[in-house]
Amino acid sequence: MTDNGYQERVGQLVEPGERVLAVAKTEVAHGALPADPPAADSAEPSGSGRGGGVSGVLLNLISPVISFPAGDRFVDRITHGIAGRGAPGSAASTLQHARRPVPPATTLEDTILVVTDQRFLVCASGPVKLWSNKADEERAVAGTRIVWSAPRAAVADARVGWHRLNPKRLRIEFTDGSWLAFTVPIAEPGKPLREIAAALTGR
């Protein structure tokens, strides 16, 4: 589904008089992410402590189906690097948690970044299928909703650049010092991410 498929729906979600400047379908980059918000941390199983972290790493390597938060973070960092930083409750922390809830979501959804003349928004589509037809895509668009938002002033910087083998990684930095990265598949164009960065920074 193209980014333009979400353009009309996004226009319905913003406030009256709010102008949409850029829309991009993307995903939170793979890698070690900022800490979860405090409420989410308290919901983690006790096995995510110091001892549980070591056993969690081993179990994650043996069986990726088994999920231990500390093990997940370690494996992500080794295989993908750093995808964001931020204290619990920071902008990057709450944003990544809005798109990677605990426990993990059981359905696939697109992540859509939106920049307006007033806010930076993150939207989630309705459920999507790996092999979808036009009716499936229309249902996904219709189910799109805003899951996170911040004033434009909360964004300190945004830029697209290389990370390992991917030249299309968008890094968004917030004024609280936290940051989070987004990517698109290698085969997809990076122009929508560059448009998001340009709309956020004016460059």
LODO-849441 format. One record per residue: x, y, z of N, C-alpha, C in turn. Coordinates in steps of 0.001 Angstrom, whole numbers, plus 524288, in hexadecimal, padded with zeros to 5 digits. Example, Ala and Ser with C-alpha at 12.3 -4.5 7.8 and 13.67 -1.06 7.14 Angstrom:
<nodes>
{node {83386; 7E9C6; 81E78}; {8300C; 7EE6C; 81E78}; {83390; 7F31C; 81E78}}
{node {83232; 7F736; 81BA8}; {83566; 7FBDC; 81BE4}; {83264; 8001E; 81EBE}}
</nodes>
This chain:
<nodes>
{node {80348; 7FB59; 80000}; {80000; 80000; 80000}; {80370; 804E0; 80000}}
{node {80256; 808AD; 7FCC2}; {80583; 80D5A; 7FC7B}; {8041E; 81117; 800E4}}
{node {807B6; 814C2; 801E5}; {806B9; 818B2; 805E8}; {801E8; 81BED; 8048A}}
{node {8011C; 81CD4; 7FF67}; {7FCA2; 81FF1; 7FDBC}; {7F777; 81D63; 7FF3B}}
{node {7F789; 81832; 7FFF1}; {7F2C7; 8158F; 8017E}; {7F0D9; 81750; 806C8}}
{node {7F46B; 8195C; 80A0D}; {7F2F4; 81B24; 80F45}; {7F1E5; 82101; 80F85}}
{node {7F336; 823D4; 80B5F}; {7F2F5; 82981; 80B80}; {7ED7A; 82B7D; 80CD9}}
{node {7E98E; 8296A; 80A42}; {7E437; 82B3B; 80B31}; {7E270; 829F0; 810B9}}
{node {7E39C; 82534; 81292}; {7E20B; 823AA; 817D9}; {7E4A2; 82719; 81BF4}}
{node {7E9A0; 82843; 81B3B}; {7EC68; 82B98; 81EEB}; {7E9DF; 830F9; 81F30}}
{node {7E831; 832EC; 81AA9}; {7E58C; 837F9; 81A8C}; {7E08F; 8380D; 81DCE}}
{node {7DE22; 8337D; 81E56}; {7D964; 8331E; 82188}; {7DA9D; 832E5; 8275A}}
{node {7DF6A; 83160; 828B4}; {7E0CF; 830A5; 82E33}; {7E2D6; 8358F; 830D2}}
{node {7E502; 8392E; 82DCD}; {7E741; 83DDD; 8302D}; {7E2FA; 841AF; 831B6}}
{node {7E47A; 8458B; 834D6}; {7E0C1; 84979; 836BA}; {7DF0E; 84D1C; 83240}}
{node {7DA5A; 84F54; 832AC}; {7D8A6; 85319; 82EAE}; {7DC9E; 85793; 82E2E}}
{node {7DE16; 858B9; 8296F}; {7E1DA; 85CE6; 82879}; {7E786; 85B33; 828B7}}
{node {7E882; 8566B; 82A85}; {7EDD8; 85469; 82AC1}; {7EF6A; 85271; 82557}}
{node {7F3F1; 85406; 82380}; {7F595; 852D2; 81E2B}; {7F99E; 84E72; 81E23}}
{node {7F8AA; 84A58; 81B0A}; {7FC4C; 845F2; 81A92}; {800A0; 84766; 816BD}}
{node {80590; 846CB; 8187C}; {80A0D; 84833; 81541}; {80CCB; 84372; 812D9}}
{node {80CDA; 83F14; 815A2}; {80F90; 83A6D; 813A7}; {80D56; 8358B; 8163E}}
{node {80D3D; 83147; 81334}; {80B4B; 82C3A; 81514}; {80F04; 82805; 81318}}
{node {81070; 82452; 81677}; {813E8; 82017; 814D0}; {81284; 81B12; 817A6}}
{node {811FF; 816D9; 814AE}; {81166; 811A6; 81705}; {816D2; 80F90; 81834}}
{node {8179C; 80DAD; 81CEE}; {81CD4; 80C1A; 81E9C}; {81C59; 807F9; 822D0}}
{node {82095; 806F4; 82590}; {82079; 80382; 82A18}; {824D2; 80524; 82DCE}}
{node {82408; 8043F; 832D1}; {8282C; 8054E; 83695}; {82CCF; 801DD; 83536}}
{node {83175; 80427; 83518}; {83624; 8013C; 8338A}; {83730; 7FCB8; 8374C}}
{node {83960; 7F877; 8352A}; {83AFC; 7F41D; 8386B}; {83FEA; 7F594; 83B68}}
{node {8404B; 7F3B4; 84032}; {844CF; 7F4D9; 84369}; {84333; 7F5E9; 848FD}}
{node {84702; 7F732; 84C3F}; {845E0; 7F870; 851B8}; {842E1; 7FD91; 851FC}}
{node {83E8E; 7FD88; 854CA}; {83B09; 80200; 854FD}; {83B56; 804C6; 85A3F}}
{node {8392F; 80985; 85A97}; {838F7; 80C30; 85FA0}; {835FA; 808F3; 863A7}}
{node {836EC; 80A14; 8688E}; {8342B; 80761; 86CBE}; {82E4D; 8083D; 86C4A}}
{node {82B52; 80449; 86DED}; {825A5; 804DA; 86DED}; {823F6; 808D1; 87207}}
{node {81F52; 80B18; 87163}; {81D42; 80E95; 87571}; {81CCE; 80BBA; 87AA4}}
{node {81CD2; 80E85; 87F0A}; {81CB9; 80C02; 88430}; {81854; 80812; 884EB}}
{node {813A1; 80949; 88329}; {80F3D; 805AE; 883DA}; {8102F; 80096; 880F2}}
{node {812B7; 800E7; 87C5F}; {813D1; 7FC2E; 8795A}; {81820; 7F905; 87BF0}}
{node {81C11; 7FBBD; 87E2F}; {8204E; 7F900; 880D7}; {81E40; 7F5AE; 88553}}
{node {81A7B; 7F7D9; 88838}; {81874; 7F50C; 88CB8}; {81566; 7F03F; 88B2C}}
{node {813C2; 7EFFD; 8861D}; {810BB; 7EB82; 88442}; {8142E; 7E717; 8824E}}
{node {81970; 7E803; 881E6}; {81CE9; 7E3EC; 88000}; {81D56; 7DF8B; 883FE}}
{node {81DEE; 7DAB3; 88248}; {81E7E; 7D65C; 885E7}; {8237C; 7D6C3; 8890D}}
{node {8238A; 7D453; 88DB3}; {82808; 7D4A6; 89123}; {82CEA; 7D251; 88EAF}}
{node {82C5B; 7CEFD; 88AC4}; {830D0; 7CC9E; 88820}; {83417; 7D077; 88523}}
{node {8325C; 7D574; 884B7}; {8355F; 7D94B; 881D0}; {8396D; 7DBF4; 8853F}}
{node {83A1C; 7DA29; 88A13}; {83E18; 7DC5E; 88D82}; {8437B; 7DA84; 88BF7}}
{node {84751; 7DB4F; 88F6E}; {84CBA; 7DA32; 88E16}; {84D8D; 7D479; 88CA2}}
{node {84BDD; 7D0D9; 89002}; {84C8A; 7CB54; 88ED4}; {84936; 7C9A4; 88A4A}}
{node {8445E; 7CBA0; 88A1F}; {840D9; 7CA3B; 885E5}; {842CD; 7CC24; 880AF}}
{node {845D7; 7D08F; 880BA}; {847D6; 7D2A5; 87BD9}; {84B85; 7CEE1; 87935}}
{node {84F07; 7CC73; 87C38}; {852CF; 7C8C2; 879F4}; {85005; 7C402; 877B6}}
{node {84C75; 7C1CF; 87AC4}; {8499C; 7BD3B; 878D0}; {84620; 7BEBC; 87447}}
{node {84419; 7C38E; 87475}; {840C0; 7C564; 8702D}; {843AC; 7C5C4; 86B14}}
{node {84891; 7C7BE; 86B5D}; {84BC9; 7C81B; 866A6}; {84CAA; 7C2B8; 86454}}
{node {84E09; 7BEE9; 867A9}; {84F0F; 7B9AC; 865C1}; {84A30; 7B747; 8634E}}
{node {845B4; 7B802; 865D6}; {840E1; 7B5D4; 863BB}; {83F63; 7B873; 85E99}}
{node {84054; 7BD95; 85E3D}; {83F0D; 7C056; 85969}; {84258; 7BE50; 854E2}}
{node {84754; 7BD2E; 855FB}; {84ABB; 7BB3C; 851DC}; {8493A; 7B5B8; 8503D}}
{node {8478C; 7B299; 85420}; {8460D; 7AD39; 852F4}; {840C5; 7AD07; 85043}}
{node {83D0C; 7B01F; 85232}; {837BF; 7B007; 85012}; {83596; 7B58E; 84FC2}}
{node {835A7; 7B80B; 84B1B}; {833AC; 7BD5E; 84A86}; {82DE8; 7BDE7; 84BE6}}
{node {82B19; 7B98F; 84C28}; {82586; 7B9DB; 84D74}; {824C9; 7BB7B; 85321}}
{node {82895; 7BA0B; 85686}; {8284A; 7BB6E; 85C0A}; {82A42; 7C102; 85CB0}}
{node {82746; 7C43A; 85F7D}; {828A6; 7C9C0; 85FFB}; {829AD; 7CB34; 865A8}}
{node {82E63; 7CD2E; 866B0}; {82FC5; 7CF69; 86BB6}; {831AF; 7D4F3; 86AA4}}
{node {82F68; 7D8FC; 86D1A}; {830D2; 7DE5C; 86BD1}; {836A5; 7DF79; 86BDF}}
{node {83969; 7DDDC; 87010}; {83F04; 7DEF6; 87052}; {841EB; 7DC23; 86BF7}}
{node {8406E; 7D749; 86AE1}; {842E3; 7D45E; 866A9}; {841CD; 7D6C1; 86165}}
{node {83CEE; 7D883; 860A3}; {83B87; 7DB13; 85BB6}; {83F08; 7DFC7; 85AB9}}
{node {83FBE; 7E30E; 85EBE}; {842D4; 7E7CC; 85E13}; {84884; 7E683; 85CC8}}
{node {84AB6; 7E288; 85F5A}; {85022; 7E111; 85E65}; {850D9; 7DF17; 858CE}}
{node {84D71; 7DB93; 85722}; {84DD2; 7D966; 851DB}; {84D0B; 7DDA8; 84DC3}}
{node {84940; 7E12A; 84EA0}; {84866; 7E57D; 84AF7}; {84D47; 7E8DA; 84A72}}
{node {84FC1; 7E9FA; 84EE3}; {8545B; 7ED5F; 84EB7}; {858D2; 7EADA; 84BB3}}
{node {8599F; 7E5C8; 84C77}; {85DDD; 7E30E; 849C9}; {85CC8; 7E2AA; 843E9}}
{node {857FE; 7E15B; 84274}; {856D7; 7E05B; 83CEC}; {85593; 7E542; 839CF}}
{node {85327; 7E925; 83C4D}; {85166; 7EDC4; 83959}; {853C9; 7F2E4; 83B2F}}
{node {85656; 7F2F1; 83FBE}; {8587B; 7F7CB; 841C4}; {85479; 7FAD2; 844F5}}
{node {85539; 7FFEA; 8454D}; {851E1; 80346; 84879}; {84DC1; 805CC; 844FA}}
{node {848CD; 80542; 8466A}; {84494; 8079A; 84359}; {84219; 80C39; 84624}}
{node {843F3; 80D64; 84AD2}; {841D6; 811DA; 84DAE}; {843E8; 811F3; 85337}}
{node {8439D; 8168E; 85598}; {8452A; 8172C; 85B0F}; {84152; 81ACF; 85DC0}}
{node {840C2; 81A05; 862D6}; {83D58; 81D7A; 865C8}; {83BE9; 81B21; 86B04}}
{node {83B52; 81E71; 86EE3}; {839C5; 81CB3; 87410}; {83418; 81AE5; 87402}}
{node {83290; 817A4; 877B7}; {82D12; 81608; 8780F}; {82981; 81AD5; 8785C}}
{node {8258C; 81AE5; 8750A}; {821E9; 81F3F; 874F7}; {82379; 823B5; 87165}}
{node {82823; 82369; 86EFB}; {829BD; 82779; 86B45}; {8267A; 8271B; 86651}}
{node {82725; 82ADF; 862DE}; {8241F; 82AE5; 85E01}; {82520; 825F0; 85ADB}}
{node {82A17; 82474; 85A35}; {82B5A; 81FBA; 85738}; {8295B; 81AD7; 859F1}}
{node {8297A; 81AD5; 85F1B}; {82795; 8165E; 86229}; {821C2; 8157C; 86148}}
{node {81EB0; 81998; 861C4}; {81908; 818FA; 86123}; {81790; 817F9; 85B75}}
{node {81A99; 81A38; 857CF}; {81974; 81961; 85244}; {81A59; 813B2; 850C7}}
{node {81EED; 8118E; 85213}; {82000; 80C24; 85092}; {81C37; 80868; 85330}}
{node {81A9E; 809AA; 857FC}; {816F5; 8062E; 85AB2}; {81191; 8066C; 85827}}
{node {8102F; 80AF6; 85602}; {80B1F; 80B79; 8535B}; {80ADC; 807FD; 84E8D}}
{node {80F77; 806E9; 84C23}; {80F93; 80395; 84786}; {8117A; 7FE14; 848A4}}
{node {813BF; 7FD32; 84D36}; {8156F; 7F7FC; 84EC8}; {8136A; 7F6F0; 85443}}
{node {80E54; 7F64F; 854C9}; {80C12; 7F5BC; 859FE}; {80DC7; 7F0B4; 85CA6}}
{node {80D46; 7F0AA; 861CD}; {80E7A; 7EC03; 864EE}; {8095E; 7E9F9; 8673D}}
{node {807DB; 7E517; 8665F}; {80A8B; 7E12C; 86338}; {80A37; 7E279; 85D67}}
{node {80D77; 7E024; 85A10}; {80D73; 7E167; 85480}; {80811; 7E0C8; 85206}}
{node {806EE; 7E43C; 84E4A}; {801F6; 7E3E7; 84B85}; {801B7; 7DED7; 84866}}
{node {7FD0D; 7DCC0; 847CC}; {7FC66; 7D7C5; 84501}; {7FAC9; 7D88D; 83F53}}
{node {7FA00; 7DD67; 83DB2}; {7F88F; 7DE83; 83844}; {7FC91; 7E228; 835D2}}
{node {7FD00; 7E203; 830A3}; {80079; 7E584; 82DCB}; {7FDB7; 7EAAD; 82CC8}}
{node {80078; 7EEEF; 82DAA}; {7FE69; 7F424; 82C8D}; {802BA; 7F76C; 82A23}}
{node {80150; 7FACF; 82683}; {80511; 7FE8C; 8246E}; {805E2; 802F7; 82855}}
{node {80A99; 80512; 82855}; {80BC8; 809C5; 82B63}; {80C16; 80E54; 82799}}
{node {80948; 81274; 828BA}; {80923; 81701; 82544}; {80AE0; 81BD0; 8284C}}
{node {80EFD; 81E62; 82664}; {810C3; 8234A; 828B7}; {80E29; 827CE; 825E6}}
{node {80C8B; 82BAD; 828E5}; {809CD; 83031; 826B1}; {80C04; 8352A; 82919}}
{node {80D29; 838F6; 825D6}; {80EBC; 83E1C; 827B4}; {80AA2; 84201; 825F1}}
{node {8089D; 844F3; 829A1}; {804FE; 84926; 82852}; {80793; 84E5C; 829A6}}
{node {804CE; 852A5; 828BB}; {80700; 857B7; 82A18}; {80708; 858A1; 82FF9}}
{node {804CA; 854E4; 83307}; {80498; 8557F; 838B0}; {80705; 85100; 83BB7}}
{node {806B4; 84C32; 83997}; {8083B; 84793; 83C9E}; {80B57; 843A6; 83961}}
{node {80DF2; 8402F; 83C4A}; {8103D; 83B75; 83A0D}; {80CE8; 836F1; 83C0A}}
{node {80AA8; 833FE; 8386C}; {80704; 82FD4; 839C8}; {80924; 82A88; 83814}}
{node {807C6; 82695; 83B12}; {808D1; 82132; 83987}; {80398; 81E61; 8397C}}
{node {8025F; 81BF1; 8350B}; {7FD63; 81938; 8346E}; {7FE50; 81367; 833A0}}
{node {7FA6C; 8105C; 834E3}; {7FA78; 80ABB; 833D0}; {7F5D6; 80986; 8305B}}
{node {7F6B4; 80656; 82C6E}; {7F272; 804D3; 828E6}; {7EF19; 800B0; 82B7A}}
{node {7EADF; 7FF50; 828DF}; {7E7FE; 7FAB1; 82A68}; {7EB3B; 7F5E8; 828FD}}
{node {7E97D; 7F143; 82A67}; {7EC7D; 7EC7C; 8293F}; {7EDA7; 7EBF8; 82367}}
{node {7F27F; 7EA7B; 82234}; {7F411; 7E9B3; 81CBF}; {7F5AF; 7E400; 81BFE}}
{node {7F55E; 7E23D; 81722}; {7F6D6; 7DCE6; 815C5}; {7FBB6; 7DCF7; 81269}}
{node {7FEC5; 7D8D0; 812B8}; {8036B; 7D86B; 80F6E}; {801F0; 7D84D; 809AF}}
{node {7FDA7; 7D58F; 80870}; {7FBA6; 7D569; 80311}; {7F637; 7D7C0; 80332}}
{node {7F5D7; 7DCB1; 801B4}; {7F0DE; 7DF7A; 80238}; {7EEBF; 7E115; 7FCEF}}
{node {7E998; 7E17E; 7FCA7}; {7E715; 7E391; 7F7FB}; {7E53D; 7E91E; 7F91A}}
{node {7E2A7; 7EB71; 7F561}; {7E107; 7F0E0; 7F5EF}; {7DD57; 7F1A0; 7FA8C}}
{node {7D9C9; 7EDEC; 7FB5A}; {7D615; 7EE56; 7FFB0}; {7D8F6; 7EE13; 804F0}}
{node {7DCE8; 7EAB8; 80553}; {7E000; 7EA56; 80A21}; {7E2BF; 7EF8D; 80B42}}
{node {7E4F4; 7F1DE; 8072C}; {7E7BC; 7F6CA; 807D7}; {7E406; 7FB28; 8096F}}
{node {7DF67; 7FB35; 80735}; {7DB91; 7FF39; 808A0}; {7D9F1; 7FEB2; 80E54}}
{node {7D964; 7F9DC; 81036}; {7D804; 7F90A; 815B3}; {7DC7A; 7FAD1; 81943}}
{node {7E150; 7F9D0; 817A9}; {7E5CA; 7FB7A; 81AC7}; {7E5FE; 8016D; 81B2E}}
{node {7E50A; 80411; 816D8}; {7E504; 809CD; 816D8}; {7E09D; 80BDB; 81A4A}}
{node {7DC01; 80998; 819BB}; {7D77E; 80B65; 81CC5}; {7D85B; 80ABE; 822A0}}
{node {7DB79; 806D1; 82427}; {7DC79; 805E1; 829AD}; {7E103; 808F6; 82BE4}}
{node {7E358; 80C59; 828C4}; {7E7D5; 80F65; 82A8D}; {7E641; 8133B; 82ECD}}
{node {7E978; 81382; 832F1}; {7E869; 81726; 83738}; {7ED92; 81951; 83940}}
{node {7ED50; 81DAF; 83C0A}; {7F1ED; 82014; 83E67}; {7F327; 81D3A; 8437C}}
{node {7F811; 81B79; 84415}; {7F995; 818BA; 848DF}; {7FD8A; 81BCB; 84C1E}}
{node {7FFB3; 81FF5; 849EF}; {80393; 8231C; 84CC5}; {803F5; 8285B; 84A16}}
{node {804CD; 82C79; 84D21}; {80576; 831A4; 84AC6}; {808B4; 83518; 84E58}}
{node {80B2A; 838FC; 84BFD}; {80E43; 83CC7; 84EE7}; {80E2F; 841EE; 84BE4}}
{node {80EB6; 84651; 84E99}; {80F1F; 84B53; 84BDA}; {813F8; 84B6B; 84868}}
{node {813C8; 84E54; 84435}; {81864; 84ECD; 840D9}; {81D28; 850A0; 843EF}}
{node {81C3D; 853E5; 847DA}; {82086; 85615; 84AF3}; {8236B; 851EA; 84E16}}
{node {82114; 84D4D; 84EC6}; {8239F; 8491F; 851C1}; {827C7; 84656; 84E8B}}
{node {827F0; 84741; 8496B}; {82BCA; 844C3; 845F4}; {83072; 8486A; 8453E}}
{node {83511; 8467C; 846AB}; {839CE; 849A5; 8463D}; {83C53; 8492F; 840E1}}
{node {83C1A; 84481; 83E8A}; {83EA6; 843B4; 8397E}; {83C8D; 83EB5; 83701}}
{node {83D25; 83E54; 831EE}; {83B9A; 839A5; 82F07}; {83EF4; 83964; 82A21}}
{node {84106; 834B2; 82911}; {84456; 83424; 82470}; {84451; 82E7B; 82296}}
{node {84541; 82DD2; 81D92}; {8457B; 828A0; 81B2F}; {84B18; 8278B; 819A5}}
{node {84D04; 822E9; 81B04}; {85264; 82190; 819B2}; {85349; 81BB8; 819E2}}
{node {8582C; 81A39; 81948}; {859B2; 814B6; 81934}; {859D3; 81272; 81EB6}}
{node {85858; 80D7D; 81F10}; {85953; 80A5F; 823C6}; {85A87; 804E1; 821ED}}
{node {85F69; 80346; 822AD}; {86131; 7FE3D; 820AD}; {86025; 7FDFD; 81ACD}}
{node {85CCF; 7FA70; 81901}; {85BF0; 7F9F4; 81363}; {85719; 7FCC9; 8117B}}
{node {85485; 7FF9A; 814F8}; {84FAE; 80244; 8137B}; {8509C; 8082C; 8131A}}
{node {85023; 80A6E; 80E56}; {85103; 8100B; 80DBC}; {84C25; 8134D; 80EE4}}
{node {847E8; 810BB; 81061}; {842E8; 81388; 810FF}; {840DE; 812E9; 8168B}}
{node {843E1; 814D5; 81A45}; {84244; 81492; 81FC1}; {84153; 81A19; 821C1}}
{node {83CA7; 81B05; 82397}; {83B1E; 82022; 825A4}; {83C0C; 8203B; 82B87}}
{node {83F0E; 823EF; 82D4E}; {8400C; 824A1; 832E7}; {83D5A; 829A0; 834AB}}
{node {839E1; 8291B; 83872}; {83710; 82D9A; 83A97}; {838EE; 82E87; 84023}}
{node {83AE3; 8332F; 8411E}; {83CE3; 834AA; 84641}; {83916; 83873; 848D5}}
{node {83845; 837A8; 84DE0}; {83492; 83AE5; 850CB}; {83777; 83E87; 85488}}
{node {834C6; 8429A; 85634}; {8373C; 8468A; 85987}; {83880; 84480; 85EF7}}
{node {83651; 84002; 86075}; {837AE; 83DC0; 86590}; {83C8F; 83A5F; 8654D}}
{node {83F1F; 83A39; 860B7}; {843EF; 8374F; 86018}; {8433A; 831C1; 85E16}}
{node {83E73; 82FEC; 85DB3}; {83D7F; 82AA8; 85BBA}; {83D2C; 82AB2; 855C6}}
{node {83DB5; 82611; 85372}; {83D3A; 825A4; 84DC2}; {83B6A; 8203B; 84C48}}
{node {8392B; 81FE2; 84785}; {83730; 81AED; 84584}; {837E4; 81ACE; 83FA0}}
{node {8390C; 81629; 83D92}; {839FC; 8158F; 837F6}; {83592; 81291; 83558}}
{node {834A6; 813DA; 8306D}; {830B6; 81148; 82D33}; {83336; 80FCA; 82807}}
{node {8313C; 80BA1; 825A1}; {8335B; 809E6; 820A7}; {82EF4; 80847; 81CF6}}
{node {83074; 8079A; 81810}; {82D18; 80511; 81434}; {83041; 80090; 811E4}}
{node {82DBC; 7FCA9; 80FA9}; {830A7; 7F860; 80D36}; {83467; 7FA67; 80908}}
{node {838B6; 7F793; 80836}; {83CB8; 7F92D; 8047B}; {83A68; 7FA39; 7FF15}}
{node {83683; 7F71A; 7FD7F}; {83454; 7F78E; 7F83D}; {830B0; 7FC40; 7F79F}}
{node {82F28; 7FEC8; 7FBED}; {82B84; 8032F; 7FB9F}; {82E80; 80854; 7FB9B}}
{node {82C4C; 80C59; 7F918}; {82F08; 81162; 7F8C4}; {82F50; 81420; 7FE0C}}
{node {83378; 8172D; 7FEC1}; {83419; 81A1C; 8039C}; {831D0; 81F8A; 8036E}}
{node {82F82; 82115; 7FF05}; {82D75; 82668; 7FE83}; {82978; 827CA; 802BC}}
{node {825AC; 8245E; 803FD}; {821E7; 825E1; 80813}; {82485; 82718; 80D53}}
{node {828A9; 82435; 80EB9}; {82B67; 82552; 8139B}; {82E42; 82A8C; 8134C}}
{node {83081; 82BB2; 80EC6}; {8331E; 830C1; 80E23}; {82F2E; 83534; 80E71}}
{node {82A7B; 83453; 80C84}; {8266A; 83850; 80CDE}; {824C1; 8393F; 81283}}
{node {8248D; 8350E; 815A6}; {8235D; 835A7; 81B39}; {8278E; 838ED; 81DD8}}
{node {82C83; 837A4; 81CC8}; {830D8; 83A95; 81F22}; {830B8; 8404A; 81D82}}
{node {82FA9; 84145; 81887}; {82F80; 846AB; 8169A}; {82AFD; 849A3; 8191A}}
{node {82686; 8471E; 819BD}; {821FF; 849C7; 81C08}; {822ED; 84AFF; 821CC}}
{node {825D3; 84798; 82486}; {826D6; 84878; 82A1A}; {82AFF; 84CA5; 82AFF}}
{node {82EAF; 84D14; 82761}; {83320; 850A6; 82840}; {832F8; 85595; 824EF}}
{node {82FFC; 8557B; 820B2}; {82FE9; 859F6; 81D34}; {8349C; 85A2C; 819A3}}
{node {837A6; 855CC; 81963}; {83C44; 855B3; 815FD}; {83B12; 852F8; 810DB}}
</nodes>
